[in-house]
Amino acid sequence: MLAFDHIVVASEHPLNDRRQLTEKYNLTGVPGGHHENWGTFNELCYFSNRNYIEWLGLQHPDTASQSDNPLIQQFKQTFDQGNMGPFQFALRTTDMDGYISYFRSQNIAYTGPFPGERMRPDGSVLKWRMLFPKGPDGLPPLPFLIEWEGVNEPSQASDINAEKFQSLSIGTEEIERFKEALVHTFQLKNMEEPFQLTYRWPLQNGELILTKGQHIFVQFDTFQL
């Protein structure tokens, strides 16, 4: 089963935005790292059921503009338009190759996988792969898949907050089309709620909720983002 991995927040000032959240809710945040190949950097806030918030910032605009990574392309467009805030999220898998085979068999267009890495503050290197399925034209981008080499966690266990992810909500006016795209692409069980424009799917560490006309947000035990 897929898990919610992290939500990506476009930020002009990642450190300031991370501190604003962590100080308001008495949470712990940590520096992320620099993505030399993408021209970006990040700040992070980890939670106890293996998910986190990423504030993504722009460090080298020219490098970011030349990146072929769909997440960086989407971030750069979002950043240039001044639309700061949550704009994308990742679902974690331990079988990315299986999804690649599935996408091929179902003629689902995709880009990747893209390798990524960054150096943690303690000097260790964290590596991962990202896979970007392409949804139908006219819909918001589908979430992307991420597969970690090892476990993604901060250098110190004390930097993991006790709060847990409860739900992640995404919204679109084209809710029926987006629902079908999610079900088909990620092999989610088609769970319908009659008389409501709301659809819910269980994840390993929470719940994915699709609603009409709502932005991306995550809900934790004590706050929303």
C-alpha positions as semicolon CSV with decimal commas, in nm:
position;residue;x (nm);y (nm);z (nm)
1;M;0,000;0,000;0,000
2;L;0,117;0,350;-0,074
3;A;0,204;0,590;0,208
4;F;0,191;0,967;0,229
5;D;0,553;1,081;0,217
6;H;0,565;1,459;0,211
7;I;0,396;1,776;0,099
8;V;0,595;2,034;-0,098
9;V;0,548;2,402;-0,014
10;A;0,676;2,672;-0,249
11;S;0,852;2,936;-0,040
12;E;1,042;3,257;-0,099
13;H;1,204;3,219;0,243
14;P;1,201;2,852;0,351
15;L;1,376;2,905;0,685
16;N;1,142;3,187;0,787
17;D;0,833;2,993;0,681
18;R;0,949;2,679;0,858
19;R;1,022;2,872;1,177
20;Q;0,685;3,045;1,163
21;L;0,507;2,709;1,168
22;T;0,732;2,531;1,416
23;E;0,732;2,819;1,665
24;K;0,356;2,862;1,642
25;Y;0,288;2,495;1,716
26;N;0,594;2,413;1,930
27;L;0,739;2,176;1,673
28;T;1,095;2,091;1,576
29;G;1,225;2,172;1,230
30;V;1,558;2,094;1,064
31;P;1,765;2,224;0,773
32;G;1,728;2,018;0,459
33;G;1,998;2,060;0,201
34;H;2,091;2,195;-0,140
35;H;1,997;2,029;-0,468
36;E;2,287;2,131;-0,686
37;N;2,142;1,984;-1,006
38;W;1,809;2,159;-0,960
39;G;1,904;2,498;-0,820
40;T;1,685;2,456;-0,513
41;F;1,718;2,405;-0,137
42;N;1,479;2,311;0,142
43;E;1,381;2,319;0,508
44;L;1,204;2,025;0,670
45;C;0,973;1,924;0,953
46;Y;0,940;1,550;1,027
47;F;0,655;1,364;1,199
48;S;0,635;1,035;1,382
49;N;0,464;0,824;1,116
50;R;0,731;0,884;0,852
51;N;0,608;1,190;0,671
52;Y;0,722;1,549;0,658
53;I;0,671;1,900;0,527
54;E;0,922;2,038;0,278
55;W;0,959;2,412;0,221
56;L;1,125;2,436;-0,120
57;G;1,321;2,749;-0,209
58;L;1,491;2,882;-0,520
59;Q;1,868;2,922;-0,505
60;H;1,984;2,931;-0,868
61;P;1,701;3,037;-1,105
62;D;1,892;2,952;-1,422
63;T;1,967;2,600;-1,303
64;A;1,606;2,545;-1,200
65;S;1,481;2,676;-1,535
66;Q;1,694;2,422;-1,721
67;S;1,590;2,123;-1,510
68;D;1,399;1,840;-1,678
69;N;1,256;1,727;-1,343
70;P;0,875;1,785;-1,351
71;L;0,866;1,880;-0,982
72;I;1,126;2,152;-1,032
73;Q;0,951;2,272;-1,346
74;Q;0,623;2,295;-1,156
75;F;0,793;2,465;-0,862
76;K;0,964;2,723;-1,085
77;Q;0,637;2,807;-1,256
78;T;0,459;2,831;-0,921
79;F;0,740;3,045;-0,777
80;D;0,750;3,281;-1,075
81;Q;0,374;3,331;-1,050
82;G;0,407;3,422;-0,682
83;N;0,177;3,138;-0,572
84;M;0,355;3,045;-0,251
85;G;0,218;2,758;-0,046
86;P;0,149;2,384;-0,083
87;F;0,149;2,285;-0,450
88;Q;0,240;1,916;-0,475
89;F;0,282;1,601;-0,266
90;A;0,454;1,264;-0,287
91;L;0,328;0,913;-0,225
92;R;0,592;0,670;-0,101
93;T;0,642;0,329;-0,259
94;T;0,889;0,046;-0,208
95;D;0,821;-0,094;-0,557
96;M;0,882;0,181;-0,810
97;D;0,989;-0,068;-1,075
98;G;0,656;-0,242;-1,033
99;Y;0,476;0,085;-1,098
100;I;0,687;0,146;-1,407
101;S;0,582;-0,193;-1,542
102;Y;0,219;-0,120;-1,455
103;F;0,227;0,221;-1,625
104;R;0,370;0,061;-1,938
105;S;0,108;-0,213;-1,943
106;Q;-0,175;0,039;-1,898
107;N;-0,032;0,296;-2,143
108;I;-0,008;0,555;-1,863
109;A;0,237;0,826;-1,966
110;Y;0,510;0,901;-1,715
111;T;0,842;1,075;-1,676
112;G;1,138;0,935;-1,485
113;P;1,250;0,787;-1,266
114;F;1,469;1,082;-1,164
115;P;1,748;1,022;-0,912
116;G;1,793;1,271;-0,632
117;E;2,032;1,320;-0,344
118;R;2,133;1,570;-0,081
119;M;2,382;1,583;0,200
120;R;2,241;1,591;0,550
121;P;2,386;1,834;0,806
122;D;2,576;1,540;0,962
123;G;2,754;1,474;0,629
124;S;2,563;1,160;0,532
125;V;2,410;1,143;0,183
126;L;2,041;1,071;0,133
127;K;1,933;0,927;-0,205
128;W;1,597;0,867;-0,368
129;R;1,409;0,821;-0,696
130;M;1,100;1,006;-0,822
131;L;0,845;0,897;-1,081
132;F;0,591;1,134;-1,237
133;P;0,275;0,989;-1,394
134;K;0,099;1,218;-1,640
135;G;-0,272;1,270;-1,583
136;P;-0,539;1,375;-1,830
137;D;-0,511;1,718;-1,988
138;G;-0,695;1,993;-1,806
139;L;-0,650;1,842;-1,460
140;P;-0,406;1,944;-1,185
141;P;-0,081;1,743;-1,182
142;L;-0,108;1,402;-1,024
143;P;0,100;1,336;-0,711
144;F;0,438;1,182;-0,777
145;L;0,590;0,861;-0,645
146;I;0,906;0,854;-0,439
147;E;1,125;0,563;-0,336
148;W;1,400;0,611;-0,079
149;E;1,735;0,438;-0,061
150;G;1,722;0,345;0,304
151;V;1,500;0,545;0,539
152;N;1,446;0,918;0,513
153;E;1,476;1,057;0,863
154;P;1,663;1,342;1,030
155;S;2,011;1,294;1,168
156;Q;1,878;1,288;1,524
157;A;1,571;1,099;1,643
158;S;1,488;1,394;1,869
159;D;1,415;1,600;1,556
160;I;1,109;1,384;1,478
161;N;0,791;1,540;1,614
162;A;0,545;1,323;1,807
163;E;0,249;1,456;1,605
164;K;0,110;1,227;1,337
165;F;-0,032;1,287;0,994
166;Q;-0,408;1,227;0,983
167;S;-0,523;1,325;0,637
168;L;-0,417;1,493;0,317
169;S;-0,681;1,670;0,111
170;I;-0,666;1,779;-0,251
171;G;-0,931;1,961;-0,445
172;T;-1,033;2,016;-0,804
173;E;-1,340;2,136;-0,986
174;E;-1,306;1,833;-1,215
175;I;-1,352;1,600;-0,921
176;E;-1,497;1,300;-1,107
177;R;-1,224;1,301;-1,373
178;F;-0,953;1,347;-1,112
179;K;-1,095;1,063;-0,903
180;E;-1,080;0,826;-1,199
181;A;-0,723;0,937;-1,275
182;L;-0,615;0,867;-0,916
183;V;-0,785;0,527;-0,906
184;H;-0,643;0,415;-1,240
185;T;-0,293;0,553;-1,194
186;F;-0,224;0,444;-0,838
187;Q;-0,446;0,134;-0,827
188;L;-0,644;0,280;-0,540
189;K;-0,961;0,106;-0,430
190;N;-1,251;0,305;-0,571
191;M;-1,420;0,417;-0,250
192;E;-1,729;0,630;-0,309
193;E;-1,937;0,826;-0,062
194;P;-2,291;0,864;-0,200
195;F;-2,455;1,206;-0,181
196;Q;-2,122;1,377;-0,126
197;L;-1,858;1,516;-0,356
198;T;-1,590;1,357;-0,139
199;Y;-1,377;1,048;-0,198
200;R;-1,143;0,885;0,052
201;W;-0,865;0,630;0,020
202;P;-0,664;0,470;0,303
203;L;-0,286;0,503;0,296
204;Q;-0,034;0,323;0,517
205;N;-0,007;0,622;0,747
206;G;-0,325;0,818;0,700
207;E;-0,594;0,902;0,451
208;L;-0,612;1,070;0,111
209;I;-0,924;1,283;0,060
210;L;-1,047;1,430;-0,266
211;T;-1,294;1,717;-0,249
212;K;-1,436;1,976;-0,485
213;G;-1,273;2,318;-0,515
214;Q;-1,021;2,288;-0,231
215;H;-0,649;2,350;-0,220
216;I;-0,393;2,093;-0,112
217;F;-0,355;2,077;0,264
218;V;-0,250;1,833;0,533
219;Q;-0,409;1,786;0,872
220;F;-0,213;1,671;1,174
221;D;-0,313;1,607;1,533
222;T;-0,290;1,969;1,635
223;F;-0,282;2,188;1,322
224;Q;-0,345;2,223;0,953
225;L;-0,112;2,340;0,680
